[in-house]
Amino acid sequence: MSEPEARGSERAAGERETQRGAFAVGRGAVAAVGRRVDELLAGLPEPGRRSAEQRAAVAAAHEEARALRARFLAAHVDDVYAELTADRARYLRIEELVEGAAAAFPGLVPDAARLKEERGREQAAKEGHEIDQGIFLRAVLRSPAAGPHLLDAMLRPTPRALDLLPEFRRTGRVAMEAVVLERRAGAAHLTMCRDDRLNAEDERQVEDMETAVDLALLDTGVRVGVLRGGEMSHPRYRGRRVFSAGINLKMLRSGDIPLVGFLLRRELGYISKIVRGVLTDRPGAWHTPTVEKPWVAVVDGFAIGGGAQLLSVFDRVIAASDSYVSLPAAKEGIIPGAGNLRLGRCGGPRLARQVILHGRRLHATEPDARCVIDEVCEPDALDGAAERAVADLSAPAVLANRRMINLAEEPPDAFRAYMAEFALQQALRLYEEDVITKAGRFAGKGAS
């Protein structure tokens, strides 16, 4: 080694040592500020019973702690992620990642015990510890190294799906609480069956949907996926099919709509898999590491909120002539998933603002609805239309072309940047007074 090379090597070693020292100091500072917040909270009543002075003291303590966490992660998120994933050798889902971060980096994100305690409270009585998860996940997703790795982790099939795959391959049917999956003539039919709540989404629905999507993608006997709502037992819609009533507001009010287990898992899990496929380690996958398939959505009744968000990722959307689509985000006070990213792409920025900011409802038969609906049929003609769509999407060149369309419309880095900011902004919205008040007002309806 020449003398300049030796000096360069020494300089690099010194910089690494300085970085390690700063990382250790920052880690200790995060732990210390977390302890100070915990000590303050331990001496106070629950949020709803605090005095104005106590609320101000808590707000100031959280502000200090969160600013410090954000600075630490801005400087060291790749070091944190490398430690948690063994230098990205391990693929951790977001649930596993935040749990690991809580154990390895005290004070950075809430631990399992704290989240369990919070889960037992109504949304209005929570401390808001999920905001710290949002700070952490925003930093991870922003990172050009950690972010893509986390997205890949979320594209891998779930252990539950892998356990159920032999049964589905053998029988062509898996019945879960929220979704029934059936293989018929080369199509995987996913029927959402929360009949008592108009397919309003909760953690169970997200869990079952991801399992069903994984199975449909992994089964070689399936060429196309078809999603539809089943018949309802809800008094107002008894015996009629309904696509989806969106987020379950009763559960939002009761504190059972978590940031990680529902809001982020939904976007980064099954919806992302519909767009990008499931990531596998199968031999010979050098050219296409993901298993992708085209998807058809069949809309009966209505697609509200989360149901409307889904339509923009399907390759063919067929709707009954008496159905409608809406994204009542302003009414609920939360962010409609990746709807803000995708609706403007489909219908233009003016229509996106009308639907998201002003609550405009799109009826299937009006021209503007063509931004999310491809074909409108009388209700008794939907089955035939779905069969024709499956046949069209079974053509050999469909997969390669949909992959290129999706890449052009939603590059992975653009999606990652959106989801990074979504992770924090949605966490903040969950604890705003208007959301808590509106969730309580709409709770009796059971859904958005």
C-alpha positions as CSV (number, residue, x, y, z in Angstrom):
1,M,0.0,0.0,0.0
2,S,1.3,3.4,-1.0
3,E,1.7,6.2,1.5
4,P,-1.4,8.2,0.2
5,E,-3.4,5.0,0.2
6,A,-2.3,4.3,3.8
7,R,-3.3,7.9,4.8
8,G,-6.7,7.4,3.1
9,S,-7.3,4.2,4.9
10,E,-6.4,5.7,8.2
11,R,-8.7,8.6,7.5
12,A,-11.6,6.3,6.7
13,A,-11.0,4.3,9.8
14,G,-11.0,7.4,11.9
15,E,-14.3,8.5,10.3
16,R,-15.8,5.1,11.0
17,E,-14.7,5.4,14.6
18,T,-16.1,8.9,15.0
19,Q,-19.4,7.7,13.5
20,R,-19.6,4.7,15.9
21,G,-18.9,7.1,18.8
22,A,-21.7,9.5,17.7
23,F,-24.1,6.6,17.2
24,A,-23.4,5.4,20.8
25,V,-23.8,8.9,22.2
26,G,-27.1,9.4,20.3
27,R,-28.4,6.0,21.4
28,G,-27.8,6.9,25.0
29,A,-29.5,10.3,24.6
30,V,-32.6,8.7,23.1
31,A,-32.8,6.2,26.0
32,A,-32.3,9.0,28.5
33,V,-35.1,11.2,27.1
34,G,-37.4,8.2,26.9
35,R,-36.8,7.6,30.6
36,R,-37.6,11.2,31.4
37,V,-40.9,11.0,29.5
38,D,-41.8,7.8,31.2
39,E,-41.1,9.2,34.6
40,L,-43.3,12.2,33.9
41,L,-46.2,10.1,32.6
42,A,-46.0,7.7,35.5
43,G,-47.0,10.5,37.9
44,L,-50.0,11.7,35.9
45,P,-53.5,10.6,35.3
46,E,-54.7,9.3,31.9
47,P,-54.8,11.9,29.1
48,G,-58.4,12.6,29.3
49,R,-58.2,13.5,33.0
50,R,-55.2,15.8,32.9
51,S,-55.3,19.5,33.8
52,A,-54.3,22.1,31.3
53,E,-50.9,22.5,32.9
54,Q,-50.3,18.8,32.9
55,R,-51.2,18.5,29.2
56,A,-48.8,21.3,28.4
57,A,-46.0,19.6,30.3
58,V,-46.6,16.3,28.5
59,A,-46.7,18.1,25.1
60,A,-43.4,19.8,25.8
61,A,-41.8,16.6,27.0
62,H,-43.0,14.7,23.9
63,E,-41.9,17.5,21.6
64,E,-38.3,17.4,23.1
65,A,-38.2,13.6,22.9
66,R,-39.5,13.4,19.3
67,A,-37.2,16.1,18.0
68,L,-34.3,14.2,19.5
69,R,-35.5,10.9,18.0
70,A,-35.9,12.5,14.6
71,R,-32.3,14.0,14.7
72,F,-30.9,10.7,15.8
73,L,-32.6,8.8,13.0
74,A,-31.7,11.4,10.4
75,A,-28.0,10.7,11.3
76,H,-28.1,7.0,12.1
77,V,-31.1,5.2,10.6
78,D,-28.9,3.0,8.5
79,D,-26.9,2.0,11.5
80,V,-30.1,1.2,13.4
81,Y,-31.6,-0.8,10.6
82,A,-28.3,-2.7,10.0
83,E,-28.2,-3.7,13.6
84,L,-31.8,-4.9,13.6
85,T,-31.5,-6.9,10.4
86,A,-27.9,-8.2,10.6
87,D,-26.7,-5.8,7.9
88,R,-29.9,-6.5,5.8
89,A,-29.4,-10.3,5.9
90,R,-32.7,-10.7,7.7
91,Y,-36.1,-9.6,6.3
92,L,-38.2,-8.2,9.1
93,R,-41.8,-7.1,8.5
94,I,-42.8,-3.8,10.0
95,E,-44.4,-5.5,13.0
96,E,-41.1,-7.3,13.7
97,L,-39.0,-4.3,12.9
98,V,-40.7,-2.0,15.4
99,E,-40.7,-4.7,18.1
100,G,-37.0,-5.3,17.5
101,A,-36.3,-1.6,17.6
102,A,-38.1,-1.2,21.0
103,A,-35.9,-4.0,22.5
104,A,-32.6,-2.9,21.0
105,F,-33.0,0.9,21.3
106,P,-34.9,1.8,24.5
107,G,-36.7,5.1,24.2
108,L,-36.9,5.0,20.4
109,V,-40.3,3.4,19.9
110,P,-42.8,2.0,22.4
111,D,-42.3,-1.5,23.5
112,A,-44.9,-4.3,23.4
113,A,-46.0,-3.8,27.0
114,R,-46.8,-0.2,26.4
115,L,-48.6,-0.8,23.2
116,K,-50.7,-3.6,24.9
117,E,-51.6,-1.2,27.6
118,E,-52.6,1.5,25.1
119,R,-54.6,-1.0,23.0
120,G,-56.9,-1.5,25.9
121,R,-58.0,2.2,25.8
122,E,-60.3,4.1,23.5
123,Q,-58.5,6.3,21.0
124,A,-59.4,9.5,23.0
125,A,-57.6,8.0,26.1
126,K,-54.3,7.1,24.4
127,E,-51.0,8.8,24.9
128,G,-50.1,8.7,21.2
129,H,-47.0,6.5,21.4
130,E,-47.7,5.3,17.8
131,I,-46.4,8.7,16.7
132,D,-42.9,7.5,17.7
133,Q,-43.4,4.5,15.4
134,G,-44.3,6.9,12.6
135,I,-41.1,8.9,13.2
136,F,-39.0,5.7,13.1
137,L,-40.7,4.2,10.0
138,R,-40.5,7.5,8.1
139,A,-36.8,7.5,8.6
140,V,-36.4,3.9,7.6
141,L,-38.5,4.3,4.5
142,R,-36.7,7.5,3.5
143,S,-33.4,5.7,3.5
144,P,-32.2,4.6,0.1
145,A,-30.6,1.5,1.8
146,A,-33.1,0.5,4.5
147,G,-36.3,1.6,2.7
148,P,-36.2,-0.7,-0.3
149,H,-35.1,-3.6,1.9
150,L,-38.2,-3.1,4.2
151,L,-40.5,-2.9,1.1
152,D,-39.0,-6.2,-0.1
153,A,-39.5,-7.7,3.3
154,M,-43.2,-6.7,3.1
155,L,-43.5,-8.4,-0.3
156,R,-42.5,-11.8,1.0
157,P,-45.2,-14.3,1.6
158,T,-46.5,-14.5,5.2
159,P,-45.9,-17.7,7.2
160,R,-49.6,-18.2,7.5
161,A,-50.0,-18.2,3.7
162,L,-47.1,-20.7,3.3
163,D,-48.8,-23.0,5.9
164,L,-52.1,-22.8,4.0
165,L,-50.7,-23.2,0.5
166,P,-50.7,-27.0,0.4
167,E,-54.3,-27.1,1.4
168,F,-55.3,-24.5,-1.2
169,R,-53.3,-26.3,-4.0
170,R,-55.1,-29.5,-3.0
171,T,-58.7,-28.3,-2.5
172,G,-58.8,-25.0,-4.3
173,R,-60.6,-23.4,-1.3
174,V,-59.7,-21.7,1.9
175,A,-62.3,-20.1,4.1
176,M,-61.2,-17.5,6.6
177,E,-63.2,-15.2,8.8
178,A,-63.0,-12.2,6.6
179,V,-62.3,-13.7,3.1
180,V,-63.2,-16.9,1.3
181,L,-60.7,-17.9,-1.4
182,E,-61.8,-20.2,-4.2
183,R,-60.0,-21.3,-7.4
184,R,-62.4,-21.7,-10.4
185,A,-61.3,-22.2,-14.0
186,G,-57.9,-20.7,-13.5
187,A,-59.1,-17.7,-11.5
188,A,-58.7,-17.1,-7.7
189,H,-62.0,-15.6,-6.4
190,L,-61.5,-13.6,-3.2
191,T,-64.9,-12.9,-1.6
192,M,-64.9,-10.4,1.3
193,C,-67.4,-11.8,3.8
194,R,-67.7,-9.6,6.8
195,D,-71.4,-9.7,6.2
196,D,-72.5,-8.1,9.4
197,R,-70.4,-4.9,8.9
198,L,-70.5,-4.2,5.2
199,N,-66.9,-5.5,4.8
200,A,-65.6,-2.6,6.9
201,E,-61.9,-3.1,7.3
202,D,-60.0,-4.0,10.5
203,E,-56.9,-6.0,11.4
204,R,-58.6,-9.3,10.8
205,Q,-59.6,-8.2,7.3
206,V,-56.1,-7.1,6.5
207,E,-54.6,-10.3,7.8
208,D,-57.0,-12.5,5.8
209,M,-56.7,-10.4,2.6
210,E,-52.9,-10.6,2.7
211,T,-53.1,-14.4,3.2
212,A,-55.6,-14.7,0.3
213,V,-53.5,-12.5,-2.0
214,D,-50.4,-14.5,-1.2
215,L,-52.1,-17.8,-1.9
216,A,-53.6,-16.6,-5.2
217,L,-50.1,-15.4,-6.3
218,L,-48.3,-18.5,-5.2
219,D,-50.7,-21.1,-6.6
220,T,-49.6,-22.0,-10.2
221,G,-53.1,-23.0,-11.0
222,V,-54.2,-19.4,-10.8
223,R,-53.8,-17.0,-13.7
224,V,-56.0,-14.1,-12.6
225,G,-57.3,-12.8,-9.2
226,V,-60.9,-11.6,-8.8
227,L,-62.0,-9.6,-5.7
228,R,-65.7,-9.1,-4.9
229,G,-67.8,-8.5,-1.8
230,G,-70.2,-11.2,-0.6
231,E,-73.9,-11.0,0.4
232,M,-74.6,-9.0,3.6
233,S,-76.6,-9.9,6.7
234,H,-76.5,-6.2,7.8
235,P,-80.1,-5.1,8.2
236,R,-79.9,-2.3,5.6
237,Y,-78.4,-4.5,2.9
238,R,-79.5,-8.0,3.9
239,G,-79.1,-10.4,1.0
240,R,-77.3,-7.9,-1.2
241,R,-73.7,-7.9,-2.2
242,V,-71.5,-5.0,-1.0
243,F,-67.9,-4.3,-2.0
244,S,-66.5,-2.3,1.0
245,A,-67.6,0.3,3.5
246,G,-64.0,1.3,4.3
247,I,-62.3,1.6,7.7
248,N,-64.3,0.3,10.7
249,L,-64.9,3.5,12.6
250,K,-66.2,1.6,15.7
251,M,-62.8,0.1,16.0
252,L,-61.1,3.4,15.3
253,R,-63.0,4.9,18.2
254,S,-62.2,1.9,20.5
255,G,-58.5,2.2,19.7
256,D,-58.3,-1.0,17.6
257,I,-57.0,0.5,14.4
258,P,-53.3,0.4,14.9
259,L,-50.8,2.3,12.8
260,V,-48.5,-0.6,12.1
261,G,-50.8,-3.6,12.2
262,F,-53.5,-2.1,10.1
263,L,-52.8,1.2,8.3
264,L,-49.2,0.5,7.2
265,R,-49.4,-3.3,6.9
266,R,-52.4,-2.8,4.6
267,E,-50.5,-0.5,2.2
268,L,-47.1,-2.2,2.3
269,G,-48.6,-5.7,2.5
270,Y,-51.5,-7.0,0.4
271,I,-52.2,-3.9,-1.7
272,S,-48.5,-3.6,-2.6
273,K,-48.5,-7.3,-3.5
274,I,-51.4,-6.8,-5.9
275,V,-49.4,-4.1,-7.7
276,R,-45.9,-5.7,-7.5
277,G,-46.4,-9.4,-6.8
278,V,-45.0,-11.6,-4.0
279,L,-41.3,-11.8,-3.6
280,T,-40.0,-15.4,-3.5
281,D,-36.7,-17.3,-3.4
282,R,-37.7,-19.7,-6.1
283,P,-34.8,-21.1,-8.3
284,G,-34.3,-19.3,-11.7
285,A,-36.0,-16.1,-10.6
286,W,-33.2,-13.9,-11.7
287,H,-35.3,-12.2,-14.4
288,T,-38.5,-11.7,-12.3
289,P,-38.0,-12.2,-8.6
290,T,-41.7,-11.5,-7.9
291,V,-44.7,-13.6,-8.9
292,E,-47.3,-11.2,-10.3
293,K,-50.8,-11.7,-11.7
294,P,-53.5,-9.5,-13.1
295,W,-56.4,-8.6,-10.9
296,V,-60.1,-7.8,-11.5
297,A,-62.4,-6.0,-9.0
298,V,-66.2,-6.4,-9.1
299,V,-68.0,-3.6,-7.3
300,D,-71.5,-4.1,-5.9
301,G,-73.3,-1.4,-3.9
302,F,-70.4,0.9,-3.0
303,A,-66.6,1.2,-2.6
304,I,-66.1,3.7,0.2
305,G,-62.8,4.8,1.7
306,G,-60.4,1.9,1.7
307,G,-62.6,0.1,-0.8
308,A,-62.2,3.0,-3.2
309,Q,-58.5,3.0,-2.6
310,L,-58.3,-0.6,-3.8
311,L,-59.8,0.1,-7.2
312,S,-56.8,2.1,-8.4
313,V,-54.5,-0.9,-8.2
314,F,-56.7,-3.3,-10.2
315,D,-56.2,-4.0,-13.9
316,R,-59.9,-4.2,-14.6
317,V,-62.7,-2.7,-12.5
318,I,-66.3,-3.7,-13.2
319,A,-69.1,-2.0,-11.3
320,A,-72.8,-2.4,-11.0
321,S,-74.8,0.5,-12.6
322,D,-76.3,1.4,-9.2
323,S,-73.0,1.5,-7.3
324,Y,-70.8,4.4,-6.3
325,V,-67.3,5.2,-5.1
326,S,-66.2,7.7,-2.4
327,L,-63.2,8.7,-0.4
328,P,-64.5,10.6,2.7
329,A,-61.1,11.4,4.0
330,A,-62.0,14.9,5.0
331,K,-65.0,13.7,6.9
332,E,-63.0,11.1,8.9
333,G,-59.9,13.3,9.3
334,I,-57.4,10.7,8.3
335,I,-55.3,10.1,5.1
336,P,-56.9,7.6,2.6
337,G,-53.9,5.4,2.4
338,A,-52.2,5.7,-1.0
339,G,-55.3,7.2,-2.5
340,N,-53.7,10.7,-2.6
341,L,-50.8,9.1,-4.6
342,R,-53.0,7.2,-7.1
343,L,-56.3,9.0,-7.6
344,G,-54.7,12.1,-9.2
345,R,-52.8,9.8,-11.6
346,C,-56.1,8.2,-12.6
347,G,-58.5,11.2,-12.7
348,G,-56.3,14.3,-12.6
349,P,-55.5,16.7,-9.7
350,R,-58.8,18.6,-9.8
351,L,-60.9,15.4,-9.5
352,A,-58.6,14.1,-6.8
353,R,-59.2,17.2,-4.8
354,Q,-63.0,17.1,-5.3
355,V,-63.1,13.5,-4.1
356,I,-60.6,13.6,-1.2
357,L,-60.9,17.1,0.0
358,H,-64.5,17.8,-0.7
359,G,-66.0,14.4,-0.3
360,R,-67.5,14.1,-3.9
361,R,-69.2,10.8,-4.5
362,L,-68.7,9.3,-8.0
363,H,-71.7,7.3,-9.2
364,A,-70.7,4.5,-11.6
365,T,-72.8,5.8,-14.5
366,E,-71.3,9.3,-14.5
367,P,-68.4,10.1,-16.9
368,D,-65.9,11.1,-14.2
369,A,-66.2,7.6,-12.6
370,R,-64.2,6.3,-15.6
371,C,-61.1,7.3,-13.7
372,V,-61.6,4.3,-11.4
373,I,-64.2,2.1,-13.2
374,D,-63.6,0.4,-16.6
375,E,-67.0,-1.2,-17.2
376,V,-70.5,-0.6,-15.9
377,C,-73.1,-3.3,-16.0
378,E,-76.5,-4.1,-14.8
379,P,-76.1,-6.0,-11.5
380,D,-77.2,-9.3,-13.1
381,A,-74.5,-9.0,-15.8
382,L,-71.5,-8.7,-13.5
383,D,-70.7,-12.4,-13.4
384,G,-70.4,-12.5,-17.2
385,A,-68.4,-9.3,-17.3
386,A,-65.9,-10.8,-14.8
387,E,-65.5,-14.0,-16.8
388,R,-64.7,-12.0,-19.9
389,A,-62.2,-9.9,-18.0
390,V,-60.5,-13.0,-16.7
391,A,-60.2,-14.4,-20.2
392,D,-58.8,-11.1,-21.6
393,L,-56.2,-10.8,-18.8
394,S,-55.1,-14.4,-19.3
395,A,-53.3,-13.5,-22.5
396,P,-49.6,-14.3,-22.5
397,A,-48.3,-10.8,-22.8
398,V,-50.5,-9.3,-20.1
399,L,-48.0,-9.9,-17.2
400,A,-45.0,-8.2,-18.9
401,N,-47.1,-5.2,-20.0
402,R,-48.8,-4.7,-16.6
403,R,-45.4,-4.8,-15.0
404,M,-44.1,-2.0,-17.3
405,I,-47.3,0.0,-16.8
406,N,-47.0,-0.2,-13.0
407,L,-43.3,0.7,-13.2
408,A,-44.1,3.8,-15.3
409,E,-47.1,4.9,-13.2
410,E,-45.6,4.2,-9.7
411,P,-41.8,3.8,-9.6
412,P,-40.7,2.1,-6.4
413,D,-38.8,5.1,-5.1
414,A,-41.9,7.3,-5.6
415,F,-44.1,4.9,-3.7
416,R,-41.4,4.6,-0.9
417,A,-41.2,8.4,-0.6
418,Y,-44.9,8.7,-0.3
419,M,-45.2,5.9,2.3
420,A,-42.4,7.4,4.4
421,E,-44.3,10.6,4.8
422,F,-47.6,8.7,5.2
423,A,-46.2,6.8,8.1
424,L,-45.7,9.9,10.2
425,Q,-48.6,12.0,8.9
426,Q,-51.2,9.3,9.4
427,A,-49.8,8.6,13.0
428,L,-50.2,12.3,13.8
429,R,-53.8,12.4,12.4
430,L,-54.9,9.5,14.5
431,Y,-54.4,11.5,17.7
432,E,-55.9,14.8,16.5
433,E,-59.0,16.0,18.3
434,D,-61.1,16.2,15.1
435,V,-60.4,12.6,14.3
436,I,-61.3,11.4,17.7
437,T,-64.5,13.4,17.7
438,K,-65.6,12.3,14.2
439,A,-64.8,8.6,15.0
440,G,-67.1,8.8,18.0
441,R,-69.9,10.5,15.9
442,F,-69.7,7.8,13.1
443,A,-69.1,4.8,15.4
444,G,-72.7,3.8,15.5
445,K,-72.6,3.3,11.7
446,G,-69.8,0.8,12.0
447,A,-67.8,2.0,9.0
448,S,-66.7,4.9,7.0
